[in-house]
Amino acid sequence: MLLKYSRIIISGQSGIRPDDISIPEYYSMMLPESFIVIKMEDYIKPHFNKKFGSFSDDTLWLSDFLKQAPSTIEELWKMAILDIANEIKKKKVKNFALILHAVFYNHRTLEFFSPVCERLLKKIKPQIAVTLIDDIYDIHQRLSSNNHIFNVSNGGAKEVDGQILELINILDWRSREIMMTRHISNELEIRHYVVAVKHNKVIINNLLSNKFQSCYLSHPITAIRQHQSDGNYEHANKLIMEVHDVEEALQCETSGFFPTTIDEYRIKKGKLGKKIVFENKLNSRWDEKKYEEPKDLLYNKPQKYQNSKSPFKGKIKSEEAISTLLAILDSLIKYQIDTRDHIMVEQCDALFVYRPFCEGIVSKGVLEEVLYYQGLENKKDKKCLIYYNKNDLDELVIDQFHKYFESQVNLSNLRKIKKVSLKLNNIEKNELAKIWKSKNKFATFINKYMQSKNLAFSPSTSPLSGGIGSKQADEYRQKTAREIKTNISDILKKYKETASILVTKETSIEDLVRKFKEKQEES
């Protein structure tokens, strides 16, 4: 297979180890001519050794290199890229991957900086840039190994509080690596992709060959995790397998980007009285077993791979201080989820939204991605398929109904005569799903519901005047029906306005992907 892009920049923060990804063997199968991998550090090292003396150990020179003044590192970087450009020209190299770090972390000044000179980088005429990313817990394990920055012998943290600060540092580092590579790509006027290494290797093939359009899969995650937290493992696994089926189908027809290839937002939370506390533990990773024995992935396990449920090892001085630090890390991870997933939406040619309110629960993350897609300047050049089925819609109606009445009780617009559950029974659920679109039938249903749940209408906080059949109570029921219908319609409208293809009937995954591909080919 011929590649559209055969002059590639591959960036990644320290701890990614992109040179472990078998690039030469993989690409040699696709190219009629030789494909070489150029590691930036291999060209910096001779200039460094000449200036500062030789090291026998490859990792020791790098540690000393990163202690030099940023201006010195920048000068060495320029020498290296000129050597690379001259070699490419002399040997007439047409196909290559240049592996580099767009951002360095100075071991002496403890600052981030970029040594990259776009003016000189232009000399090698790159065609595309890819930034590889991985879970911060895996990055930390790699960077804690011998001769690396967070190893104890190099001043890495022995205690848990310090290790959490290192994770925060890694999170910031990744963000800067993405930002800097994106900036470099803009300056070079080439396309940039962010790719998590827990994707299948085929994604790189698909991107470089331009065989398929790139596509981001947006699907619920939190609702499935809630089933796991509630102990409904069988049902959770059924939904996860459904997502797997969508991923596999998309991978055959698109360059598919999948959100769970990064999964960091899983710090365990508990309660101490009324206070939420963060524990020194992680919940299970999405597809954890898959990554314990990786196959056909860009990902390589850290050498000292440990169970991700207990990533922090060492002394704990104060449980309260650890909880506070973990709360900060948790919020930073949450912030980066939104940023990273929006980058994925923007970089892809298409958006595939699968069951955005699975079992009636509106996924906040999916909705944010849909709204972000709506605001893109180049939206007209993209395609968006949104799929939900009748069962999801029925459950959405029921969920919105429950939420409305729970909020009304909390606001004291309603008062409970007796403390009873506000939940609908199965017969009521089936009836509501059939009649909610009818104004009069819905109001009648609300009347029956309020009586069965011993709910009374309460204008301000005064007792119900005129009994259950009063004019005020009747107006309240009519108003309630309108407001619940409006809430549901507003949710559905956001998806309908976004979708190039809206599918609301029960459809097989294969047919969904086929319709999606046909629509893409039309454009």
C-alpha positions as CSV (number, residue, x, y, z in Angstrom):
1,M,0.0,0.0,0.0
2,L,1.4,3.4,-1.0
3,L,1.4,6.1,1.7
4,K,0.1,9.6,1.0
5,Y,2.3,10.8,3.9
6,S,5.8,9.3,4.0
7,R,7.8,12.0,5.7
8,I,6.5,12.0,9.3
9,I,7.3,13.7,12.5
10,I,6.4,11.6,15.6
11,S,6.5,13.5,18.9
12,G,5.8,12.4,22.4
13,Q,6.7,13.4,26.0
14,S,9.4,11.4,27.8
15,G,8.1,8.0,28.9
16,I,6.2,7.3,25.6
17,R,9.2,5.5,24.0
18,P,7.9,5.8,20.4
19,D,11.0,4.0,19.2
20,D,9.7,0.8,20.8
21,I,6.7,0.7,18.3
22,S,8.4,-1.4,15.6
23,I,8.1,1.4,13.1
24,P,10.6,0.1,10.5
25,E,9.2,-3.4,10.3
26,Y,5.7,-2.1,10.2
27,Y,6.1,0.5,7.4
28,S,8.5,-1.6,5.3
29,M,5.5,-3.8,4.5
30,M,3.7,-0.8,3.0
31,L,6.4,1.0,1.0
32,P,8.0,0.1,-2.3
33,E,11.1,2.0,-1.2
34,S,13.1,1.9,2.0
35,F,11.7,3.6,5.1
36,I,14.1,4.8,7.8
37,V,13.5,5.9,11.4
38,I,15.5,9.0,12.5
39,K,15.9,9.5,16.2
40,M,16.6,13.1,17.0
41,E,18.6,12.2,20.1
42,D,21.0,10.0,18.0
43,Y,22.1,13.2,16.2
44,I,22.2,15.4,19.2
45,K,24.5,12.9,21.2
46,P,27.7,13.3,19.0
47,H,27.6,17.1,19.3
48,F,27.0,16.8,23.0
49,N,29.8,14.4,23.5
50,K,32.2,16.6,21.5
51,K,31.3,19.6,23.7
52,F,31.1,17.9,27.1
53,G,32.8,14.5,26.9
54,S,31.6,11.0,26.2
55,F,29.4,8.7,28.3
56,S,29.4,5.0,28.0
57,D,25.7,4.7,29.1
58,D,23.1,6.0,26.6
59,T,20.8,7.2,29.4
60,L,23.5,8.9,31.4
61,W,24.4,11.3,28.7
62,L,20.8,12.3,28.2
63,S,20.3,13.1,31.9
64,D,23.4,15.3,31.8
65,F,22.2,16.9,28.5
66,L,18.9,17.9,30.1
67,K,20.7,19.7,32.9
68,Q,22.3,22.1,30.4
69,A,21.1,25.7,29.9
70,P,18.1,25.8,27.5
71,S,20.2,28.0,25.1
72,T,22.8,25.3,24.9
73,I,20.3,22.6,24.3
74,E,18.6,24.7,21.6
75,E,22.0,25.2,19.8
76,L,22.7,21.4,19.9
77,W,19.3,20.8,18.5
78,K,19.9,23.1,15.6
79,M,23.2,21.3,14.8
80,A,21.4,17.9,14.9
81,I,18.5,18.9,12.6
82,L,21.0,20.4,10.0
83,D,22.9,17.0,10.1
84,I,19.6,15.2,9.5
85,A,18.6,17.5,6.6
86,N,22.0,17.1,5.0
87,E,21.9,13.3,5.3
88,I,18.4,13.1,3.9
89,K,19.5,15.3,0.9
90,K,22.8,13.4,0.4
91,K,21.2,9.9,0.6
92,K,18.0,11.0,-1.3
93,V,15.8,9.6,1.5
94,K,12.2,9.9,0.5
95,N,10.5,8.0,3.3
96,F,11.2,8.6,7.0
97,A,9.9,9.1,10.5
98,L,11.6,11.7,12.6
99,I,11.2,10.9,16.3
100,L,11.6,13.8,18.7
101,H,10.3,15.5,21.8
102,A,8.7,18.9,21.1
103,V,9.1,19.8,24.7
104,F,12.0,19.1,27.1
105,Y,12.0,19.2,30.9
106,N,15.1,20.8,32.2
107,H,16.4,18.7,35.1
108,R,18.3,21.6,36.7
109,T,15.9,24.6,36.3
110,L,12.8,22.4,36.5
111,E,11.2,24.2,33.6
112,F,9.6,23.2,30.3
113,F,10.9,24.6,27.1
114,S,10.9,23.7,23.4
115,P,14.2,23.6,21.5
116,V,12.5,23.1,18.1
117,C,13.4,25.6,15.3
118,E,10.6,25.5,12.7
119,R,12.7,27.3,10.2
120,L,15.3,24.5,10.1
121,L,12.7,21.8,10.4
122,K,11.2,22.9,7.1
123,K,14.4,21.8,5.4
124,I,13.4,18.1,5.7
125,K,9.9,18.9,4.2
126,P,7.7,16.9,6.6
127,Q,4.2,16.1,5.5
128,I,2.4,15.1,8.7
129,A,2.9,15.2,12.5
130,V,1.7,12.6,15.0
131,T,1.8,13.2,18.8
132,L,1.7,9.9,20.8
133,I,0.2,10.0,24.2
134,D,-0.4,7.4,27.0
135,D,-2.0,7.2,30.5
136,I,-0.1,9.2,33.0
137,Y,0.1,6.1,35.3
138,D,2.1,4.2,32.6
139,I,4.3,7.2,31.9
140,H,5.1,7.5,35.6
141,Q,6.1,3.9,35.8
142,R,8.4,4.2,32.9
143,L,10.0,7.4,34.2
144,S,10.5,5.8,37.6
145,S,12.7,3.1,36.2
146,N,16.5,3.2,36.3
147,N,18.3,6.3,35.1
148,H,15.1,8.2,34.5
149,I,13.9,11.5,35.9
150,F,11.5,10.1,38.6
151,N,13.7,7.2,39.7
152,V,14.5,7.5,43.4
153,S,18.3,7.6,42.6
154,N,17.7,10.7,40.5
155,G,15.7,12.5,43.2
156,G,12.3,10.9,42.4
157,A,9.7,10.9,45.2
158,K,9.8,8.1,47.8
159,E,6.6,9.2,49.4
160,V,3.1,9.2,48.0
161,D,2.5,12.9,48.1
162,G,5.6,13.5,46.0
163,Q,4.5,10.8,43.5
164,I,1.1,12.5,43.1
165,L,2.9,15.8,42.3
166,E,5.0,14.0,39.7
167,L,1.8,12.8,38.1
168,I,0.5,16.3,38.0
169,N,3.8,17.3,36.3
170,I,3.4,14.5,33.7
171,L,-0.2,15.7,33.0
172,D,1.1,19.2,32.4
173,W,4.0,17.9,30.3
174,R,1.7,16.0,28.0
175,S,-0.5,19.1,27.5
176,R,2.5,21.1,26.5
177,E,3.8,18.4,24.1
178,I,0.5,18.4,22.3
179,M,0.3,22.2,22.2
180,M,3.8,22.6,20.9
181,T,3.5,20.0,18.2
182,R,0.3,21.5,17.1
183,H,2.0,24.9,16.9
184,I,4.9,23.4,14.9
185,S,2.4,21.7,12.5
186,N,0.6,25.0,12.0
187,E,3.9,26.8,11.2
188,L,4.9,24.0,8.8
189,E,1.3,24.0,7.3
190,I,1.0,20.2,7.8
191,R,-1.8,18.1,9.4
192,H,-1.4,17.1,13.1
193,Y,-3.0,14.1,14.9
194,V,-2.9,13.2,18.5
195,V,-2.9,9.4,18.9
196,A,-3.1,7.3,22.1
197,V,-0.7,4.4,22.0
198,K,-3.4,2.0,23.2
199,H,-5.0,2.1,19.7
200,N,-4.4,-0.7,17.3
201,K,-1.3,-0.2,15.1
202,V,-3.5,-0.1,12.0
203,I,-4.5,3.5,12.9
204,I,-1.0,4.8,11.8
205,N,-1.3,2.8,8.6
206,N,-4.7,4.3,7.9
207,L,-3.7,7.8,8.7
208,L,-0.5,7.8,6.6
209,S,-2.1,6.0,3.6
210,N,-5.2,8.3,3.8
211,K,-7.1,5.1,2.8
212,F,-9.9,6.0,5.2
213,Q,-11.3,9.2,6.6
214,S,-10.5,9.8,10.3
215,C,-13.5,9.3,12.7
216,Y,-14.0,10.0,16.4
217,L,-16.3,7.6,18.3
218,S,-18.3,9.4,21.0
219,H,-20.1,7.1,23.4
220,P,-21.2,7.0,27.1
221,I,-18.7,5.9,29.6
222,T,-19.8,7.1,33.1
223,A,-23.2,5.4,32.9
224,I,-21.5,2.1,32.2
225,R,-19.0,2.7,35.0
226,Q,-22.0,3.3,37.3
227,H,-23.3,-0.2,36.6
228,Q,-19.9,-1.5,37.6
229,S,-20.0,0.5,40.8
230,D,-23.5,-0.8,41.6
231,G,-22.2,-4.4,41.1
232,N,-24.1,-4.9,37.8
233,Y,-21.0,-6.4,36.2
234,E,-22.8,-8.6,33.7
235,H,-24.9,-5.7,32.3
236,A,-21.8,-3.4,32.3
237,N,-19.8,-6.0,30.4
238,K,-22.7,-6.4,27.9
239,L,-22.6,-2.6,27.1
240,I,-18.8,-2.6,26.9
241,M,-18.9,-5.5,24.4
242,E,-21.4,-3.5,22.4
243,V,-19.0,-0.6,22.3
244,H,-16.2,-3.0,21.2
245,D,-18.4,-4.1,18.3
246,V,-18.7,-0.5,17.2
247,E,-15.0,0.1,17.5
248,E,-14.2,-3.0,15.4
249,A,-16.7,-2.1,12.7
250,L,-15.3,1.5,12.5
251,Q,-11.7,0.3,12.5
252,C,-12.4,-1.7,9.3
253,E,-13.9,1.3,7.5
254,T,-12.3,4.4,9.1
255,S,-9.2,5.6,10.9
256,G,-11.0,5.3,14.2
257,F,-10.2,7.3,17.3
258,F,-11.6,5.9,20.6
259,P,-11.9,7.8,23.8
260,T,-11.1,5.0,26.2
261,T,-7.6,4.5,24.9
262,I,-6.8,7.1,27.6
263,D,-8.4,6.3,30.9
264,E,-7.1,8.2,33.9
265,Y,-10.3,9.6,35.5
266,R,-10.7,6.8,38.0
267,I,-9.3,7.8,41.3
268,K,-11.4,6.1,44.0
269,K,-13.6,8.3,46.1
270,G,-15.2,7.5,49.4
271,K,-17.1,9.3,52.2
272,L,-16.1,10.3,55.7
273,G,-19.3,11.4,57.2
274,K,-20.7,13.9,54.7
275,K,-17.3,14.8,53.3
276,I,-16.0,13.2,50.0
277,V,-12.5,11.9,50.4
278,F,-10.1,10.6,47.7
279,E,-8.4,7.3,48.4
280,N,-4.9,6.1,47.4
281,K,-6.5,3.6,44.9
282,L,-7.8,3.5,41.3
283,N,-10.9,2.0,40.0
284,S,-10.4,-0.6,37.2
285,R,-9.3,0.6,33.9
286,W,-11.6,0.3,30.8
287,D,-10.4,-2.9,29.1
288,E,-7.7,-3.5,31.7
289,K,-7.0,-7.2,30.7
290,K,-6.5,-6.1,27.1
291,Y,-3.6,-3.9,28.1
292,E,-2.0,-6.4,30.5
293,E,-1.1,-8.5,27.4
294,P,-1.1,-6.0,24.6
295,K,-1.5,-7.4,21.1
296,D,-1.3,-5.5,17.8
297,L,-1.3,-2.2,19.7
298,L,1.1,0.8,19.5
299,Y,1.3,0.3,23.3
300,N,4.2,-1.4,25.1
301,K,3.7,-2.2,28.8
302,P,6.2,-0.6,31.2
303,Q,8.9,-3.0,32.2
304,K,7.9,-3.0,35.8
305,Y,4.2,-3.2,35.1
306,Q,2.1,-3.2,38.2
307,N,-1.6,-3.5,38.9
308,S,-3.0,0.0,38.2
309,K,-5.4,-0.3,41.1
310,S,-2.5,0.7,43.4
311,P,-0.2,3.1,41.5
312,F,1.2,5.0,44.5
313,K,3.8,3.2,46.6
314,G,5.6,4.6,49.6
315,K,5.1,6.4,52.9
316,I,2.0,8.5,53.7
317,K,2.5,11.2,56.2
318,S,-1.1,12.5,56.2
319,E,-4.2,10.8,54.8
320,E,-5.9,14.2,54.7
321,A,-3.1,15.8,52.7
322,I,-3.1,12.9,50.3
323,S,-6.8,13.2,49.7
324,T,-6.4,16.9,49.0
325,L,-3.6,16.3,46.5
326,L,-5.6,13.5,44.8
327,A,-8.6,15.9,44.6
328,I,-6.4,18.4,42.7
329,L,-5.1,15.6,40.4
330,D,-8.7,14.4,39.8
331,S,-9.9,17.9,38.8
332,L,-6.9,18.4,36.5
333,I,-7.5,15.0,34.8
334,K,-11.2,15.9,34.3
335,Y,-10.2,19.2,32.7
336,Q,-7.8,17.5,30.3
337,I,-10.4,14.9,29.3
338,D,-12.6,17.7,27.9
339,T,-9.6,19.4,26.2
340,R,-8.2,16.2,24.7
341,D,-11.5,14.8,23.5
342,H,-12.3,18.1,21.8
343,I,-8.9,18.0,20.1
344,M,-9.9,14.5,18.8
345,V,-13.3,15.8,17.6
346,E,-11.6,18.7,15.8
347,Q,-8.8,16.7,14.2
348,C,-11.1,14.0,12.7
349,D,-13.0,14.1,9.4
350,A,-16.2,12.7,11.0
351,L,-18.0,12.2,14.3
352,F,-19.8,8.9,15.1
353,V,-22.1,9.4,18.2
354,Y,-23.4,6.1,19.6
355,R,-26.3,6.1,22.1
356,P,-25.8,9.6,23.6
357,F,-28.4,8.9,26.2
358,C,-27.9,5.2,26.7
359,E,-30.7,3.8,28.9
360,G,-32.1,7.3,29.3
361,I,-29.0,8.9,31.0
362,V,-27.7,11.9,29.1
363,S,-24.0,11.5,28.8
364,K,-22.5,14.9,29.7
365,G,-19.2,14.1,27.9
366,V,-20.9,13.0,24.7
367,L,-23.2,16.1,24.7
368,E,-20.2,18.4,25.2
369,E,-18.5,16.8,22.2
370,V,-21.6,17.2,20.1
371,L,-21.9,20.9,21.0
372,Y,-18.2,21.4,20.4
373,Y,-18.6,19.8,16.9
374,Q,-21.5,22.2,16.3
375,G,-19.2,25.2,16.8
376,L,-16.4,24.1,14.5
377,E,-15.7,26.5,11.6
378,N,-15.0,23.6,9.2
379,K,-18.1,21.6,10.3
380,K,-19.5,21.7,6.7
381,D,-16.5,19.6,5.6
382,K,-17.3,16.9,8.2
383,K,-20.0,14.3,8.7
384,C,-21.8,13.3,11.9
385,L,-23.9,10.2,12.5
386,I,-25.9,10.1,15.7
387,Y,-27.7,6.9,16.7
388,Y,-30.1,6.2,19.5
389,N,-33.0,3.6,19.7
390,K,-36.6,3.7,20.9
391,N,-35.7,2.1,24.2
392,D,-33.2,4.9,24.9
393,L,-35.8,7.5,24.1
394,D,-38.4,5.9,26.3
395,E,-35.9,5.7,29.1
396,L,-34.9,9.4,28.5
397,V,-38.6,10.4,29.0
398,I,-38.8,8.4,32.2
399,D,-35.5,9.8,33.5
400,Q,-36.5,13.4,32.8
401,F,-39.9,12.8,34.4
402,H,-38.2,11.5,37.6
403,K,-35.7,14.4,37.7
404,Y,-38.4,17.0,37.3
405,F,-40.5,15.8,40.2
406,E,-37.5,15.3,42.4
407,S,-36.4,18.9,41.7
408,Q,-39.9,20.1,42.5
409,V,-40.0,18.4,45.8
410,N,-36.6,19.8,46.7
411,L,-37.7,23.3,45.7
412,S,-40.9,22.9,47.8
413,N,-43.1,23.5,44.8
414,L,-44.5,20.1,45.8
415,R,-44.9,18.6,49.3
416,K,-45.0,14.9,50.1
417,I,-48.0,14.0,52.3
418,K,-46.2,10.8,53.1
419,K,-42.6,9.8,52.4
420,V,-42.8,7.4,49.5
421,S,-40.6,6.7,46.5
422,L,-41.1,9.0,43.5
423,K,-40.1,6.3,41.1
424,L,-42.5,5.0,38.5
425,N,-43.4,1.3,38.5
426,N,-43.1,-0.7,35.3
427,I,-46.8,-0.3,34.3
428,E,-46.5,3.5,34.7
429,K,-43.2,3.6,32.7
430,N,-44.8,1.8,29.8
431,E,-47.9,4.1,29.8
432,L,-45.7,7.3,30.0
433,A,-43.6,6.2,27.0
434,K,-46.8,5.9,25.0
435,I,-48.6,9.1,26.0
436,W,-46.0,11.8,26.8
437,K,-46.4,13.5,23.5
438,S,-50.1,14.1,24.0
439,K,-50.7,17.3,26.1
440,N,-54.0,16.2,27.7
441,K,-53.1,12.5,28.2
442,F,-49.8,13.6,29.8
443,A,-51.6,16.0,32.2
444,T,-54.1,13.2,33.1
445,F,-51.1,10.8,33.7
446,I,-49.5,13.4,36.0
447,N,-52.7,13.8,38.0
448,K,-52.9,10.0,38.6
449,Y,-49.2,9.9,39.4
450,M,-49.4,12.7,42.0
451,Q,-52.4,11.0,43.7
452,S,-50.6,7.6,43.8
453,K,-47.4,9.2,45.3
454,N,-49.3,11.4,47.8
455,L,-47.9,14.6,46.3
456,A,-49.7,17.9,46.8
457,F,-49.3,21.1,44.8
458,S,-48.0,23.9,47.0
459,P,-48.1,27.5,45.7
460,S,-45.1,29.0,47.5
461,T,-45.1,27.1,50.8
462,S,-48.8,27.3,51.7
463,P,-51.0,24.2,51.9
464,L,-53.0,23.1,48.9
465,S,-56.1,25.2,48.6
466,G,-59.2,23.8,46.9
467,G,-58.1,20.2,47.1
468,I,-56.6,17.9,44.3
469,G,-59.1,19.1,41.8
470,S,-58.6,22.9,42.2
471,K,-58.0,25.2,39.3
472,Q,-54.4,25.9,40.6
473,A,-53.6,22.2,40.8
474,D,-54.9,21.6,37.3
475,E,-52.8,24.5,35.9
476,Y,-49.8,23.1,37.7
477,R,-50.3,19.7,36.0
478,Q,-50.7,21.3,32.6
479,K,-47.5,23.4,33.2
480,T,-45.6,20.4,34.4
481,A,-46.5,18.4,31.2
482,R,-45.3,21.3,29.1
483,E,-42.1,21.8,30.9
484,I,-41.1,18.1,30.9
485,K,-41.9,17.9,27.2
486,T,-39.8,21.0,26.6
487,N,-36.9,19.5,28.5
488,I,-37.0,16.4,26.4
489,S,-37.4,18.2,23.1
490,D,-34.5,20.6,23.9
491,I,-32.2,17.6,24.5
492,L,-33.3,15.9,21.3
493,K,-33.0,19.1,19.3
494,K,-29.3,19.4,20.1
495,Y,-28.6,16.0,18.5
496,K,-31.0,16.6,15.5
497,E,-29.4,19.9,14.7
498,T,-26.0,18.4,14.6
499,A,-26.5,15.1,12.8
500,S,-25.8,14.7,9.1
501,I,-27.3,11.2,9.6
502,L,-29.8,10.6,12.4
503,V,-30.8,7.0,13.0
504,T,-33.5,6.4,15.7
505,K,-34.7,2.9,14.8
506,E,-33.1,-0.3,16.1
507,T,-30.3,-0.9,13.6
508,S,-27.4,-3.3,13.5
509,I,-23.9,-1.9,14.0
510,E,-22.8,-3.1,10.6
511,D,-25.7,-1.2,9.0
512,L,-24.9,1.9,10.9
513,V,-21.3,1.9,9.8
514,R,-22.4,1.1,6.2
515,K,-24.8,4.1,6.1
516,F,-22.0,6.3,7.7
517,K,-19.5,5.2,5.0
518,E,-22.0,5.8,2.2
519,K,-22.7,9.3,3.4
520,Q,-18.9,10.0,3.6
521,E,-18.4,8.7,0.1
522,E,-21.2,11.0,-1.2
523,S,-19.2,14.0,0.1
